[in-house]
Amino acid sequence: MVQHLAKTNFIERCEQERLHLSGKVQSGNSLAVFDNDGVITDISTNFDPALLLHKDVFDAIANEARISTFTSLPNLHFVSSSEENNVNRRYFSLFQRGVFIEGALLKYSSTFVLEIYGEGDDIPSPSPKLPPDFDDYTDFVEQIRLLTHLDRIMVYRFTGNEDGEVVAESHIPDIGSYLNHRYPASDVPMIARRLYLLNPWRTIRDRDGEAASVISIDQKPPDLTYSDVRSVSPYHIEYMQAMGTCTSLSIPIAVDGRLWGLVSGHSKSYTHLTLSQLLKAKELSRSFNNKVLTDLHKRQFEALDSLGRLERRIRRDVLDERSLETILSESATEICGLVKSSALIATDGEVIFSHNFVDPIENVASLISIDNHLERPHVSEAIPKDFPLMLSNYVGLARVVFVFEGAVWNLILFRREEIEEITWGHRSENPSNTSTSPYPTSPSASFESYVELRHGHCRSFTRYDIRTLTTIARALSYGERSGSYAPL
């Protein structure tokens, strides 16, 4: 995997793609952009100029077509609206020449964007406020699949190291399962994740359709950050080809401003998604998002409540001038539990207090060789690599500095190895040079799964673990005028 990525520079190339400035729109979709005064500035070559009362796209630009022309058309119905991320979205259905045309009108900054999705079945009714009546993740993906008629719907959750893991799935018979399969972080580049957070959904309607160019007055591609019809990255087209997917749907699930995961849908053949289906799928996903938030915040509240009680007790013990040995002996089990660790030590370089620590005592000198005035806790999730001369029973550690009675102390918590069985959803050893494509193949060029038995790793230390350790250091330093710990 590492050699493969080094040869192709796949991740670097993906992250450098300016996806929002592609200058093209997907096949079967069209787009027109207007400035703050409603005058046209950009239009795709496949746009139906009759919607702006012009005979062709060049005539529309030359004669300064206006957005008001479109919004004044008879039989135009705005069926739903939303405002998120400083973008106002108004979804519409237009009965034109015997068919219903669906799309969206976006307003952000000093720009109007008119998106045409294609034909719909009828005027969609406003998306109902669907109750969260699904019992669990499996019930949720089943409802989304039945609604969209896609072949597969998954909940794709990002792990602590940004890999993706399929935690729920519903699919048609005889296409195989991706449930519990894991995929590398590079499969969803960070630039794409940022765009997911800014949009209600992302649809790729026809993988093999030819993208249409956008003509711009100033010869610069328009900013399509908030557009669902912008063209597809050539890297992602290869990814979909390797996966055997022709149509896809992705709906973001966000937690506290971060991308928790995606509701991801795929179809092996072209599948038309109507505006009504998209609005209802988004509403269901919003209910699911609320469920994820509620469950996560409940666990966080319980953990913070336990941490708060421990912090108050340690501060009280410090003010009562109890000895550090006594404070730690009464709190060590709880500290290890909160940080999910197996053992801890506290040392000033001479005196050592320990709890469940089974390494040779000479190891301590190596562990505290780092600068005592760390701004933040020092974390190692590979002790054999970071301390090669030390034979340890542990694989990971987190170390923080605190001040007690004027002396600088180290508090170090340890984690043992966790042998992890990971089912990867692709074959990483496929060489990239077997492809004749001008674009480098993604890490998931093959979706033949394999199982990796991962050794030498511990459970990753999370931001919450570091926050917990910093809080404990602050409590132990309580009453000191200055300490070497630093709050997050």
C-alpha positions as CSV (number, residue, x, y, z in Angstrom):
1,M,0.0,0.0,0.0
2,V,2.7,2.5,1.0
3,Q,4.8,1.7,-2.1
4,H,1.8,1.9,-4.3
5,L,0.8,5.4,-3.0
6,A,4.3,6.6,-3.3
7,K,4.5,5.6,-6.9
8,T,1.2,7.1,-8.0
9,N,1.0,10.1,-5.6
10,F,-2.7,9.3,-5.6
11,I,-3.5,11.0,-2.3
12,E,-1.6,14.2,-3.2
13,R,-3.2,14.4,-6.7
14,C,-6.7,13.9,-5.2
15,E,-6.2,16.5,-2.5
16,Q,-4.9,19.0,-5.1
17,E,-7.9,18.7,-7.3
18,R,-10.0,21.8,-7.4
19,L,-13.3,19.9,-7.5
20,H,-15.4,23.1,-7.2
21,L,-13.7,24.7,-10.2
22,S,-14.1,21.8,-12.7
23,G,-15.8,24.1,-15.3
24,K,-18.1,21.2,-16.3
25,V,-21.4,19.7,-15.3
26,Q,-22.6,16.1,-15.3
27,S,-24.2,14.5,-18.4
28,G,-28.0,14.9,-18.3
29,N,-27.8,17.9,-16.0
30,S,-27.3,21.6,-16.9
31,L,-26.5,24.8,-15.1
32,A,-26.6,28.6,-15.4
33,V,-25.0,31.1,-13.1
34,F,-26.1,34.7,-12.5
35,D,-24.5,37.6,-10.6
36,N,-26.1,39.5,-7.7
37,D,-28.2,41.6,-10.1
38,G,-29.6,38.5,-11.7
39,V,-27.6,38.8,-15.0
40,I,-26.1,35.6,-16.5
41,T,-22.4,35.1,-16.2
42,D,-22.0,31.4,-17.0
43,I,-24.0,28.7,-18.7
44,S,-23.4,25.0,-19.6
45,T,-23.3,24.1,-23.3
46,N,-26.2,21.6,-22.7
47,F,-28.5,24.1,-21.1
48,D,-32.0,24.5,-22.6
49,P,-31.9,28.2,-23.6
50,A,-35.7,28.3,-24.0
51,L,-35.9,28.4,-20.2
52,L,-34.4,31.9,-20.5
53,L,-36.3,32.8,-23.6
54,H,-33.3,32.6,-25.8
55,K,-32.5,30.4,-28.8
56,D,-29.0,29.1,-27.8
57,V,-26.5,29.4,-24.9
58,F,-24.4,32.0,-26.7
59,D,-27.4,34.2,-27.4
60,A,-28.3,34.0,-23.7
61,I,-24.9,35.3,-22.7
62,A,-24.7,37.9,-25.5
63,N,-28.1,39.3,-24.6
64,E,-27.6,39.2,-20.8
65,A,-30.3,36.7,-19.9
66,R,-31.8,37.2,-16.5
67,I,-32.8,34.8,-13.6
68,S,-36.1,36.7,-13.4
69,T,-37.0,35.3,-16.8
70,F,-36.9,31.8,-15.4
71,T,-38.6,32.5,-12.1
72,S,-41.5,34.2,-14.0
73,L,-42.2,31.1,-16.1
74,P,-45.7,29.7,-15.9
75,N,-46.1,26.3,-14.3
76,L,-43.0,26.8,-12.1
77,H,-43.5,25.4,-8.6
78,F,-41.1,25.8,-5.8
79,V,-41.7,22.7,-3.7
80,S,-39.2,22.9,-0.9
81,S,-36.5,25.3,0.5
82,S,-33.7,25.2,3.0
83,E,-30.9,27.4,4.3
84,E,-27.7,25.9,5.6
85,N,-24.0,26.9,5.4
86,N,-25.1,30.4,4.2
87,V,-26.8,28.9,1.1
88,N,-30.5,29.3,0.3
89,R,-31.7,26.3,-1.8
90,R,-35.1,26.4,-3.4
91,Y,-36.1,23.1,-5.2
92,F,-38.6,23.4,-8.0
93,S,-40.6,21.4,-10.6
94,L,-41.4,23.0,-13.9
95,F,-44.0,21.7,-16.4
96,Q,-42.5,22.4,-19.8
97,R,-43.5,21.0,-23.2
98,G,-45.4,18.1,-21.7
99,V,-42.8,17.0,-19.1
100,F,-41.8,17.9,-15.6
101,I,-38.3,19.3,-15.2
102,E,-36.8,19.3,-11.7
103,G,-33.9,21.3,-10.3
104,A,-32.8,23.8,-7.7
105,L,-32.1,27.5,-7.5
106,L,-29.2,28.4,-5.2
107,K,-28.4,31.8,-3.7
108,Y,-25.1,32.3,-1.9
109,S,-22.7,35.2,-1.6
110,S,-23.3,37.3,-4.7
111,T,-24.3,34.4,-6.9
112,F,-27.4,32.7,-8.2
113,V,-27.0,29.1,-9.5
114,L,-29.8,27.5,-11.5
115,E,-29.4,23.7,-11.6
116,I,-31.5,21.5,-13.9
117,Y,-31.5,17.9,-12.7
118,G,-33.6,16.5,-15.6
119,E,-37.1,15.1,-15.9
120,G,-39.3,14.1,-12.9
121,D,-42.4,12.1,-12.6
122,D,-44.7,14.8,-11.3
123,I,-44.8,17.9,-9.1
124,P,-43.2,16.5,-5.9
125,S,-45.0,17.4,-2.7
126,P,-43.0,19.1,0.0
127,S,-40.9,16.6,1.8
128,P,-42.8,15.3,4.8
129,K,-41.4,15.5,8.3
130,L,-40.8,11.8,8.6
131,P,-40.5,10.6,12.2
132,P,-37.4,8.6,13.2
133,D,-39.4,5.4,13.2
134,F,-36.5,3.1,12.3
135,D,-35.4,0.8,15.1
136,D,-31.7,0.6,14.3
137,Y,-29.1,1.2,11.6
138,T,-30.2,-1.8,9.6
139,D,-33.8,-0.7,9.5
140,F,-32.7,2.8,8.4
141,V,-30.6,1.6,5.4
142,E,-33.4,-0.7,4.4
143,Q,-35.9,2.2,4.3
144,I,-33.5,4.3,2.2
145,R,-32.9,1.5,-0.3
146,L,-36.7,0.9,-0.7
147,L,-37.2,4.6,-1.2
148,T,-34.4,5.2,-3.8
149,H,-34.5,1.8,-5.6
150,L,-30.7,1.7,-5.5
151,D,-29.0,-1.7,-5.4
152,R,-27.1,-1.0,-2.2
153,I,-27.3,1.5,0.7
154,M,-24.6,1.7,3.4
155,V,-23.8,3.7,6.5
156,Y,-20.1,4.4,6.0
157,R,-18.6,5.6,9.3
158,F,-15.1,7.3,9.6
159,T,-12.9,5.7,12.2
160,G,-10.5,7.5,14.5
161,N,-7.7,7.4,11.9
162,E,-10.1,8.6,9.2
163,D,-10.4,5.1,7.5
164,G,-14.0,4.3,6.5
165,E,-16.0,1.3,7.8
166,V,-19.3,0.0,6.6
167,V,-21.4,-0.4,9.8
168,A,-24.8,-1.0,8.2
169,E,-26.0,-2.2,4.9
170,S,-29.0,-3.2,2.8
171,H,-28.7,-4.6,-0.7
172,I,-30.5,-6.6,-3.4
173,P,-29.7,-10.3,-3.5
174,D,-26.7,-11.8,-5.2
175,I,-24.4,-8.8,-5.3
176,G,-22.3,-9.5,-2.2
177,S,-21.9,-7.6,1.0
178,Y,-19.5,-4.8,2.1
179,L,-20.7,-5.0,5.8
180,N,-17.9,-4.5,8.3
181,H,-15.4,-3.9,5.4
182,R,-12.9,-1.1,5.9
183,Y,-11.5,1.2,3.4
184,P,-8.4,3.5,3.6
185,A,-8.8,7.2,4.4
186,S,-7.6,8.1,0.9
187,D,-10.7,6.6,-0.7
188,V,-12.6,9.8,0.4
189,P,-10.0,12.6,0.1
190,M,-10.3,15.5,2.6
191,I,-11.2,18.0,-0.1
192,A,-14.2,15.8,-0.9
193,R,-15.2,15.5,2.7
194,R,-15.2,19.3,3.1
195,L,-17.6,19.5,0.1
196,Y,-19.9,16.8,1.7
197,L,-20.2,19.0,4.8
198,L,-21.4,21.9,2.7
199,N,-24.1,20.1,0.7
200,P,-27.3,18.2,1.5
201,W,-26.4,15.3,-0.8
202,R,-24.1,14.4,-3.7
203,T,-25.5,12.5,-6.7
204,I,-23.6,11.0,-9.6
205,R,-26.4,10.2,-11.9
206,D,-24.5,8.6,-14.8
207,R,-20.9,7.5,-14.4
208,D,-20.3,7.1,-18.1
209,G,-22.1,10.2,-19.4
210,E,-20.0,12.8,-21.1
211,A,-19.6,16.0,-19.0
212,A,-20.7,19.3,-20.6
213,S,-18.5,22.4,-20.5
214,V,-19.5,25.7,-18.9
215,I,-19.1,28.9,-20.9
216,S,-18.1,31.9,-18.8
217,I,-18.0,35.6,-19.6
218,D,-14.7,36.1,-17.8
219,Q,-13.2,32.9,-19.1
220,K,-12.9,31.6,-15.5
221,P,-14.8,28.5,-14.3
222,P,-17.5,29.4,-11.8
223,D,-17.4,28.3,-8.2
224,L,-19.6,25.3,-8.0
225,T,-18.9,24.4,-4.3
226,Y,-22.6,24.2,-3.6
227,S,-23.7,22.6,-6.9
228,D,-24.9,19.0,-7.1
229,V,-24.5,18.9,-10.9
230,R,-20.8,19.7,-11.1
231,S,-18.8,17.1,-13.0
232,V,-17.2,14.1,-11.4
233,S,-13.5,13.8,-10.7
234,P,-11.8,11.4,-13.2
235,Y,-10.2,9.6,-10.2
236,H,-13.6,8.9,-8.8
237,I,-14.9,7.7,-12.2
238,E,-12.2,5.1,-12.1
239,Y,-13.1,4.2,-8.6
240,M,-16.8,3.7,-9.6
241,Q,-15.7,1.6,-12.6
242,A,-13.6,-0.7,-10.3
243,M,-16.6,-0.9,-8.0
244,G,-19.0,-1.6,-10.8
245,T,-21.2,1.4,-9.9
246,C,-23.0,3.5,-12.4
247,T,-25.2,5.7,-10.2
248,S,-24.4,6.8,-6.6
249,L,-25.9,8.9,-3.8
250,S,-24.0,10.2,-0.8
251,I,-25.7,12.0,2.1
252,P,-23.4,13.5,4.9
253,I,-23.9,12.6,8.6
254,A,-22.3,15.3,10.7
255,V,-21.5,15.5,14.4
256,D,-20.5,18.8,16.0
257,G,-19.3,20.2,12.6
258,R,-17.3,17.2,11.7
259,L,-18.1,14.6,9.1
260,W,-19.0,11.5,11.1
261,G,-19.9,9.4,8.0
262,L,-22.0,9.0,4.9
263,V,-25.2,7.4,3.9
264,S,-23.8,5.9,0.7
265,G,-25.9,4.4,-2.1
266,H,-24.8,2.5,-5.3
267,S,-26.5,1.0,-8.3
268,K,-24.8,-1.3,-10.9
269,S,-27.0,0.2,-13.6
270,Y,-28.2,3.7,-14.4
271,T,-30.9,4.6,-11.8
272,H,-32.9,7.8,-12.0
273,L,-33.3,9.6,-8.7
274,T,-36.2,12.1,-8.6
275,L,-36.2,15.2,-6.5
276,S,-39.0,13.7,-4.4
277,Q,-36.8,10.7,-3.6
278,L,-33.8,12.9,-2.7
279,L,-35.8,15.2,-0.4
280,K,-37.3,12.2,1.4
281,A,-34.0,10.4,1.7
282,K,-32.5,13.6,3.1
283,E,-35.3,13.9,5.7
284,L,-34.8,10.3,6.8
285,S,-31.1,10.9,7.0
286,R,-31.7,14.0,9.1
287,S,-33.6,11.8,11.6
288,F,-30.8,9.3,11.5
289,N,-28.2,12.1,12.1
290,N,-30.2,13.2,15.1
291,K,-30.2,9.7,16.5
292,V,-26.4,9.5,16.0
293,L,-26.0,12.8,17.8
294,T,-28.3,11.9,20.7
295,D,-26.5,8.6,21.3
296,L,-23.0,10.2,21.1
297,H,-23.8,13.1,23.3
298,K,-25.4,10.8,25.9
299,R,-22.1,8.8,26.1
300,Q,-20.1,12.0,26.1
301,F,-22.2,13.4,28.9
302,E,-21.8,10.3,31.0
303,A,-18.0,10.3,30.5
304,L,-17.7,14.0,31.2
305,D,-19.8,13.6,34.4
306,S,-17.5,10.9,35.6
307,L,-14.4,13.0,34.7
308,G,-15.9,16.0,36.5
309,R,-16.5,14.1,39.7
310,L,-12.9,12.7,39.6
311,E,-11.5,16.2,38.9
312,R,-13.3,17.7,41.9
313,R,-12.2,14.9,44.2
314,I,-8.5,15.3,43.2
315,R,-8.7,19.1,43.7
316,R,-10.2,18.6,47.1
317,D,-7.5,16.1,48.0
318,V,-4.8,18.5,46.8
319,L,-6.3,21.4,48.9
320,D,-6.5,19.1,51.9
321,E,-2.7,18.5,51.5
322,R,-3.0,14.8,51.0
323,S,0.1,13.0,49.7
324,L,0.4,12.4,46.0
325,E,0.8,8.7,46.6
326,T,-2.5,8.6,48.5
327,I,-4.3,10.6,45.8
328,L,-3.0,8.4,43.0
329,S,-3.6,5.1,44.8
330,E,-7.3,6.1,45.3
331,S,-7.8,7.4,41.8
332,A,-5.6,5.2,39.6
333,T,-8.3,2.6,38.7
334,E,-10.7,5.4,37.8
335,I,-8.1,7.3,35.7
336,C,-7.2,4.1,33.8
337,G,-10.8,3.4,33.2
338,L,-11.5,6.9,31.8
339,V,-8.5,6.8,29.5
340,K,-9.0,3.1,28.7
341,S,-5.5,2.2,29.8
342,S,-4.0,-0.9,31.5
343,A,-1.5,0.8,33.8
344,L,0.0,4.1,34.9
345,I,3.0,5.5,36.6
346,A,3.8,8.9,38.1
347,T,7.4,9.9,38.6
348,D,9.6,12.9,39.2
349,G,12.6,11.1,38.0
350,E,13.5,9.7,41.4
351,V,10.3,8.6,43.1
352,I,7.9,6.3,41.2
353,F,4.3,5.5,42.0
354,S,2.7,2.8,39.8
355,H,-0.6,1.0,39.2
356,N,-0.6,-2.3,37.4
357,F,2.8,-1.5,35.8
358,V,4.7,-4.7,34.9
359,D,7.6,-3.3,32.8
360,P,11.2,-3.4,34.2
361,I,11.8,-0.3,36.4
362,E,14.7,0.8,34.2
363,N,12.2,1.5,31.4
364,V,11.0,4.6,33.3
365,A,14.2,6.5,32.5
366,S,13.7,6.1,28.8
367,L,10.0,7.2,29.0
368,I,10.8,10.5,30.8
369,S,13.7,11.4,28.6
370,I,11.5,13.8,26.6
371,D,11.4,17.5,27.6
372,N,9.5,18.0,30.8
373,H,7.8,21.2,29.6
374,L,5.6,19.6,27.0
375,E,2.9,22.0,25.8
376,R,0.5,19.0,25.2
377,P,0.5,15.4,26.2
378,H,3.0,13.2,24.3
379,V,1.4,10.2,22.7
380,S,3.0,7.1,21.3
381,E,1.0,4.3,19.7
382,A,4.1,2.4,18.7
383,I,6.4,2.0,21.7
384,P,8.7,-0.5,20.0
385,K,9.3,2.0,17.2
386,D,9.6,5.1,19.3
387,F,11.7,3.5,22.0
388,P,13.7,0.8,20.1
389,L,16.1,0.0,22.9
390,M,13.2,-0.7,25.4
391,L,11.5,-4.1,25.7
392,S,8.0,-3.3,26.9
393,N,4.8,-5.2,27.6
394,Y,2.9,-2.2,26.3
395,V,2.4,-0.8,22.8
396,G,1.0,2.6,23.5
397,L,1.4,5.4,26.0
398,A,0.2,8.9,26.7
399,R,2.4,11.2,28.9
400,V,1.5,14.5,30.5
401,V,3.5,16.7,32.9
402,F,2.0,18.3,36.1
403,V,3.4,20.2,39.1
404,F,2.8,19.0,42.6
405,E,4.2,20.8,45.6
406,G,6.7,22.7,43.4
407,A,8.1,19.6,41.7
408,V,7.6,18.5,38.1
409,W,6.0,15.1,37.7
410,N,5.3,12.8,34.7
411,L,2.0,11.0,34.6
412,I,2.1,8.2,32.0
413,L,-0.7,5.8,31.0
414,F,-0.1,2.6,29.0
415,R,-2.1,0.6,26.6
416,R,-1.5,-3.0,25.6
417,E,-1.5,-4.5,22.1
418,E,-4.9,-5.1,20.6
419,I,-4.7,-7.7,17.9
420,E,-7.3,-6.5,15.4
421,E,-8.9,-8.5,12.6
422,I,-9.7,-6.1,9.8
423,T,-11.6,-7.0,6.7
424,W,-10.4,-4.6,4.0
425,G,-12.7,-4.1,1.1
426,H,-10.1,-4.0,-1.5
427,R,-6.8,-5.6,-2.6
428,S,-4.0,-3.1,-1.9
429,E,-1.3,-5.0,-3.8
430,N,-2.7,-4.4,-7.2
431,P,0.0,-2.5,-9.1
432,S,-1.1,0.8,-10.6
433,N,1.0,0.3,-13.8
434,T,-1.4,-2.3,-15.1
435,S,-3.9,0.5,-15.9
436,T,-3.9,2.1,-19.3
437,S,-5.8,5.1,-18.0
438,P,-4.1,8.5,-18.0
439,Y,-5.2,8.9,-14.4
440,P,-3.5,7.0,-11.6
441,T,-5.6,4.2,-10.1
442,S,-7.0,4.6,-6.7
443,P,-5.9,2.4,-3.8
444,S,-9.1,0.5,-4.2
445,A,-8.6,-0.6,-7.8
446,S,-9.9,-4.0,-6.8
447,F,-12.8,-4.7,-4.5
448,E,-11.8,-8.2,-3.7
449,S,-11.8,-8.3,0.1
450,Y,-9.1,-9.7,2.3
451,V,-8.5,-10.1,6.0
452,E,-5.5,-8.5,7.8
453,L,-4.5,-9.6,11.3
454,R,-3.0,-6.4,12.6
455,H,-0.4,-6.7,15.3
456,G,1.7,-4.1,17.1
457,H,-1.0,-1.6,17.6
458,C,-3.0,-0.3,20.5
459,R,-6.4,1.4,20.6
460,S,-5.8,5.0,19.2
461,F,-5.8,7.8,21.7
462,T,-8.7,10.1,20.9
463,R,-9.1,13.8,21.4
464,Y,-11.3,13.0,24.3
465,D,-8.6,10.8,25.9
466,I,-6.1,13.7,25.6
467,R,-8.6,16.1,27.0
468,T,-9.2,13.7,29.9
469,L,-5.5,13.4,30.7
470,T,-5.0,17.2,30.5
471,T,-7.9,17.7,32.9
472,I,-6.4,15.2,35.4
473,A,-3.0,17.0,35.1
474,R,-4.7,20.3,35.8
475,A,-6.4,18.9,38.9
476,L,-3.1,17.4,40.2
477,S,-1.5,20.8,39.7
478,Y,-4.3,22.6,41.4
479,G,-3.1,25.4,43.7
480,E,0.3,25.8,41.9
481,R,1.0,29.2,40.5
482,S,2.3,27.7,37.3
483,G,2.3,24.3,35.8
484,S,3.8,22.5,32.8
485,Y,0.5,21.2,31.6
486,A,-1.5,23.1,29.0
487,P,-5.3,23.0,28.7
488,L,-6.7,22.1,25.2
